[in-house]
């Protein structure tokens, strides 16, 4: 069930879908970009009242391995200096 009204994408339109745990769910994306940061950077940038979510992020990283599933991975430990991660 969706929370938004269904809309038709115009020809040659692009849909950007953002979400922290989307990879590994067998959704039919044409291109995926995984934004990743170290556990320490994530903990620094997560508000204290949201630290309970950190274990879910770590579990997702270890069980799903989103970097291996994504077409591109970008490291954003410092969002001012994103870095494309070269994949083998």
PATORZA-792824 format. One record per residue: residue number from 1; y, z, x of N, C-alpha, C in turn. Coordinates in nm, 2 decimals. Each point is the difference from the previous one (the first is absolute). Layout:
<rs>
+------+---------+--------+--------+----------+--------+---------+---------+--------+--------+
! resi ! n_north !   n_up ! n_east ! ca_north !  ca_up ! ca_east ! c_north !   c_up ! c_east !
+------+---------+--------+--------+----------+--------+---------+---------+--------+--------+
!  NUM !       Y !      Z !      X !        Y !      Z !       X !       Y !      Z !      X !
...
+------+---------+--------+--------+----------+--------+---------+---------+--------+--------+
</rs>
This chain:
<rs>
+------+---------+--------+--------+----------+--------+---------+---------+--------+--------+
! resi ! n_north !   n_up ! n_east ! ca_north !  ca_up ! ca_east ! c_north !   c_up ! c_east !
+------+---------+--------+--------+----------+--------+---------+---------+--------+--------+
!    1 !   -0.12 !   0.00 !   0.08 !     0.12 !   0.00 !   -0.08 !    0.12 !   0.00 !   0.09 !
!    2 !    0.10 !  -0.09 !  -0.03 !     0.12 !  -0.01 !    0.08 !    0.11 !   0.08 !  -0.07 !
!    3 !    0.09 !   0.04 !   0.08 !     0.12 !   0.07 !   -0.05 !    0.12 !  -0.09 !  -0.02 !
!    4 !   -0.01 !  -0.12 !   0.04 !     0.11 !  -0.10 !   -0.01 !   -0.03 !  -0.11 !  -0.10 !
!    5 !    0.10 !  -0.06 !  -0.04 !    -0.02 !  -0.12 !   -0.09 !   -0.05 !  -0.12 !   0.09 !
!    6 !   -0.10 !  -0.07 !  -0.05 !    -0.05 !  -0.11 !    0.07 !    0.10 !  -0.12 !   0.00 !
!    7 !    0.03 !  -0.05 !   0.12 !     0.09 !  -0.12 !    0.01 !   -0.07 !  -0.11 !   0.08 !
!    8 !    0.04 !  -0.12 !  -0.04 !    -0.06 !  -0.12 !    0.07 !    0.09 !  -0.02 !   0.13 !
!    9 !   -0.07 !  -0.02 !   0.11 !     0.07 !  -0.04 !    0.12 !    0.04 !  -0.14 !   0.00 !
!   10 !    0.12 !  -0.03 !   0.04 !     0.04 !  -0.15 !    0.00 !   -0.07 !  -0.07 !   0.11 !
!   11 !    0.00 !  -0.14 !  -0.02 !    -0.07 !  -0.08 !    0.11 !    0.06 !   0.04 !   0.14 !
!   12 !   -0.09 !   0.01 !   0.09 !     0.03 !   0.03 !    0.14 !    0.06 !   0.14 !   0.02 !
!   13 !   -0.01 !   0.08 !  -0.11 !     0.05 !   0.14 !    0.01 !   -0.09 !   0.08 !   0.09 !
!   14 !    0.06 !   0.11 !   0.04 !    -0.07 !   0.10 !    0.09 !    0.00 !   0.14 !  -0.07 !
!   15 !   -0.11 !   0.06 !   0.00 !    -0.01 !   0.13 !   -0.05 !   -0.03 !   0.10 !   0.11 !
!   16 !    0.08 !   0.10 !   0.02 !    -0.02 !   0.10 !    0.10 !   -0.05 !   0.12 !  -0.07 !
!   17 !   -0.12 !   0.05 !   0.05 !    -0.06 !   0.12 !   -0.06 !   -0.01 !   0.11 !   0.11 !
!   18 !    0.06 !   0.11 !  -0.03 !     0.01 !   0.11 !    0.09 !   -0.08 !   0.12 !  -0.05 !
!   19 !   -0.08 !   0.05 !   0.09 !    -0.08 !   0.12 !   -0.03 !   -0.07 !   0.05 !   0.12 !
!   20 !   -0.02 !   0.13 !   0.01 !    -0.05 !   0.06 !    0.12 !   -0.15 !  -0.02 !   0.01 !
!   21 !   -0.08 !  -0.02 !  -0.10 !    -0.14 !   0.00 !    0.01 !   -0.06 !  -0.13 !  -0.06 !
!   22 !    0.06 !  -0.11 !   0.01 !    -0.05 !  -0.13 !   -0.07 !   -0.10 !  -0.08 !   0.07 !
!   23 !   -0.01 !   0.01 !   0.13 !    -0.10 !  -0.08 !    0.08 !   -0.14 !   0.07 !  -0.02 !
!   24 !   -0.10 !  -0.09 !   0.00 !    -0.13 !   0.05 !   -0.02 !   -0.04 !   0.02 !  -0.14 !
!   25 !    0.08 !  -0.05 !  -0.10 !    -0.03 !   0.01 !   -0.14 !   -0.04 !  -0.13 !  -0.06 !
!   26 !   -0.02 !  -0.10 !   0.09 !    -0.05 !  -0.13 !   -0.04 !    0.10 !  -0.08 !  -0.09 !
!   27 !    0.13 !   0.03 !   0.01 !     0.10 !  -0.07 !   -0.07 !    0.02 !  -0.14 !   0.06 !
!   28 !    0.01 !  -0.11 !  -0.07 !     0.01 !  -0.13 !    0.05 !    0.14 !  -0.04 !   0.06 !
!   29 !    0.04 !   0.06 !   0.11 !     0.13 !  -0.03 !    0.06 !   -0.01 !  -0.12 !   0.09 !
!   30 !    0.10 !  -0.08 !   0.00 !     0.00 !  -0.12 !    0.09 !    0.05 !   0.04 !   0.14 !
!   31 !    0.08 !   0.10 !   0.01 !     0.05 !   0.05 !    0.14 !    0.02 !   0.15 !  -0.01 !
!   32 !   -0.05 !   0.07 !   0.09 !     0.02 !   0.15 !    0.00 !    0.06 !   0.04 !   0.13 !
!   33 !    0.09 !   0.09 !  -0.01 !     0.07 !   0.06 !    0.12 !   -0.02 !   0.15 !  -0.01 !
!   34 !   -0.06 !   0.06 !   0.10 !    -0.02 !   0.15 !    0.00 !    0.11 !   0.06 !   0.09 !
!   35 !    0.08 !   0.09 !  -0.06 !     0.10 !   0.07 !    0.08 !   -0.07 !   0.13 !   0.04 !
!   36 !   -0.01 !   0.03 !   0.13 !    -0.07 !   0.12 !    0.05 !    0.09 !   0.08 !   0.09 !
!   37 !   -0.03 !   0.13 !   0.00 !     0.07 !   0.09 !    0.09 !   -0.10 !   0.11 !   0.05 !
!   38 !    0.03 !   0.06 !   0.11 !    -0.09 !   0.10 !    0.05 !    0.00 !   0.12 !  -0.10 !
!   39 !   -0.11 !   0.08 !   0.01 !     0.00 !   0.12 !   -0.09 !    0.11 !   0.09 !   0.03 !
!   40 !    0.05 !   0.01 !   0.12 !     0.11 !   0.09 !    0.04 !    0.13 !  -0.06 !  -0.06 !
!   41 !    0.02 !  -0.13 !   0.00 !     0.12 !  -0.06 !   -0.05 !    0.00 !   0.02 !  -0.16 !
!   42 !   -0.11 !  -0.02 !  -0.06 !    -0.01 !   0.01 !   -0.14 !    0.03 !   0.15 !  -0.04 !
!   43 !   -0.05 !   0.09 !   0.07 !     0.02 !   0.14 !   -0.03 !    0.15 !   0.04 !   0.02 !
!   44 !    0.07 !  -0.06 !   0.10 !     0.14 !   0.02 !    0.02 !    0.08 !  -0.05 !  -0.11 !
!   45 !   -0.04 !  -0.12 !  -0.06 !     0.08 !  -0.07 !   -0.10 !   -0.03 !   0.04 !  -0.14 !
!   46 !   -0.11 !   0.08 !  -0.02 !    -0.04 !   0.04 !   -0.13 !    0.07 !   0.14 !  -0.03 !
!   47 !    0.07 !   0.00 !  -0.12 !     0.07 !   0.13 !   -0.03 !   -0.11 !   0.11 !  -0.01 !
!   48 !    0.05 !   0.12 !   0.03 !    -0.09 !   0.12 !    0.01 !   -0.08 !   0.02 !  -0.13 !
!   49 !    0.07 !  -0.02 !  -0.12 !    -0.07 !   0.02 !   -0.12 !   -0.11 !  -0.11 !  -0.04 !
!   50 !    0.00 !  -0.11 !   0.09 !    -0.10 !  -0.10 !   -0.02 !   -0.11 !   0.00 !   0.11 !
!   51 !    0.00 !   0.10 !   0.09 !    -0.10 !   0.00 !    0.10 !   -0.14 !   0.01 !  -0.05 !
!   52 !   -0.02 !   0.04 !  -0.12 !    -0.13 !   0.00 !   -0.06 !   -0.06 !  -0.14 !   0.00 !
!   53 !    0.08 !  -0.10 !   0.00 !    -0.05 !  -0.14 !    0.00 !   -0.05 !  -0.05 !   0.13 !
!   54 !    0.03 !   0.07 !   0.11 !    -0.04 !  -0.05 !    0.13 !   -0.15 !  -0.02 !   0.02 !
!   55 !   -0.08 !   0.09 !  -0.05 !    -0.14 !  -0.01 !    0.01 !   -0.05 !  -0.13 !  -0.07 !
!   56 !    0.06 !  -0.04 !  -0.11 !    -0.04 !  -0.12 !   -0.07 !    0.03 !  -0.12 !   0.08 !
!   57 !    0.11 !   0.00 !   0.07 !     0.04 !  -0.11 !    0.09 !   -0.10 !  -0.01 !   0.11 !
!   58 !   -0.04 !   0.11 !   0.06 !    -0.09 !   0.00 !    0.11 !   -0.14 !  -0.05 !  -0.04 !
!   59 !   -0.04 !   0.05 !  -0.12 !    -0.13 !  -0.04 !   -0.05 !    0.00 !  -0.15 !  -0.03 !
!   60 !    0.10 !  -0.06 !  -0.06 !     0.02 !  -0.14 !   -0.02 !   -0.01 !  -0.08 !   0.13 !
!   61 !    0.07 !   0.05 !   0.10 !    -0.01 !  -0.07 !    0.13 !   -0.14 !   0.00 !   0.06 !
!   62 !   -0.07 !   0.11 !  -0.01 !    -0.13 !   0.00 !    0.07 !   -0.11 !  -0.06 !  -0.09 !
!   63 !    0.01 !   0.01 !  -0.13 !    -0.11 !  -0.05 !   -0.09 !    0.02 !  -0.15 !  -0.03 !
!   64 !    0.13 !  -0.05 !  -0.01 !     0.02 !  -0.13 !   -0.04 !    0.04 !  -0.09 !   0.11 !
!   65 !    0.06 !   0.05 !   0.11 !     0.04 !  -0.08 !    0.12 !    0.09 !  -0.11 !  -0.05 !
!   66 !    0.12 !   0.03 !  -0.06 !     0.08 !  -0.10 !   -0.06 !    0.05 !  -0.10 !   0.11 !
!   67 !    0.02 !   0.04 !   0.12 !     0.05 !  -0.09 !    0.11 !   -0.10 !  -0.11 !   0.02 !
!   68 !   -0.13 !   0.03 !  -0.01 !    -0.10 !  -0.11 !    0.02 !   -0.01 !  -0.09 !  -0.12 !
!   69 !    0.04 !   0.04 !  -0.12 !     0.00 !  -0.08 !   -0.12 !    0.12 !  -0.09 !  -0.02 !
!   70 !    0.11 !   0.05 !   0.06 !     0.13 !  -0.07 !   -0.03 !    0.01 !  -0.13 !   0.09 !
!   71 !    0.08 !  -0.10 !  -0.05 !     0.02 !  -0.12 !    0.08 !    0.10 !   0.03 !   0.11 !
!   72 !    0.09 !   0.09 !  -0.02 !     0.10 !   0.04 !    0.10 !    0.01 !   0.15 !   0.00 !
!   73 !    0.02 !   0.06 !   0.11 !     0.02 !   0.15 !    0.01 !    0.13 !   0.02 !   0.08 !
!   74 !    0.09 !   0.08 !  -0.06 !     0.13 !   0.03 !    0.07 !    0.01 !   0.15 !   0.02 !
!   75 !    0.02 !   0.04 !   0.12 !     0.02 !   0.14 !    0.03 !    0.14 !   0.04 !  -0.02 !
!   76 !    0.02 !   0.10 !  -0.08 !     0.14 !   0.05 !   -0.04 !    0.02 !   0.15 !   0.03 !
!   77 !   -0.05 !   0.04 !   0.12 !     0.03 !   0.14 !    0.04 !    0.15 !   0.02 !   0.01 !
!   78 !    0.07 !  -0.10 !   0.05 !     0.15 !   0.01 !   -0.01 !    0.04 !  -0.12 !  -0.08 !
!   79 !    0.04 !   0.02 !  -0.13 !     0.03 !  -0.11 !   -0.09 !    0.11 !  -0.09 !   0.05 !
!   80 !    0.08 !   0.05 !   0.10 !     0.11 !  -0.09 !    0.06 !   -0.06 !  -0.10 !   0.09 !
!   81 !   -0.13 !   0.02 !   0.05 !    -0.06 !  -0.09 !    0.10 !   -0.14 !  -0.03 !  -0.05 !
!   82 !   -0.02 !  -0.07 !  -0.11 !    -0.14 !  -0.04 !   -0.04 !   -0.07 !  -0.08 !   0.11 !
!   83 !   -0.13 !   0.01 !   0.01 !    -0.07 !  -0.08 !    0.10 !   -0.12 !  -0.06 !  -0.06 !
!   84 !   -0.02 !  -0.13 !   0.02 !    -0.12 !  -0.07 !   -0.05 !   -0.11 !   0.04 !   0.09 !
!   85 !   -0.11 !   0.04 !  -0.06 !    -0.12 !   0.04 !    0.07 !   -0.09 !  -0.12 !   0.01 !
!   86 !   -0.03 !  -0.04 !   0.13 !    -0.09 !  -0.11 !    0.02 !   -0.14 !   0.03 !  -0.03 !
!   87 !   -0.07 !  -0.08 !  -0.08 !    -0.13 !   0.02 !   -0.04 !   -0.10 !  -0.09 !   0.07 !
!   88 !   -0.11 !   0.05 !   0.04 !    -0.10 !  -0.09 !    0.07 !   -0.07 !  -0.10 !  -0.09 !
+------+---------+--------+--------+----------+--------+---------+---------+--------+--------+
</rs>
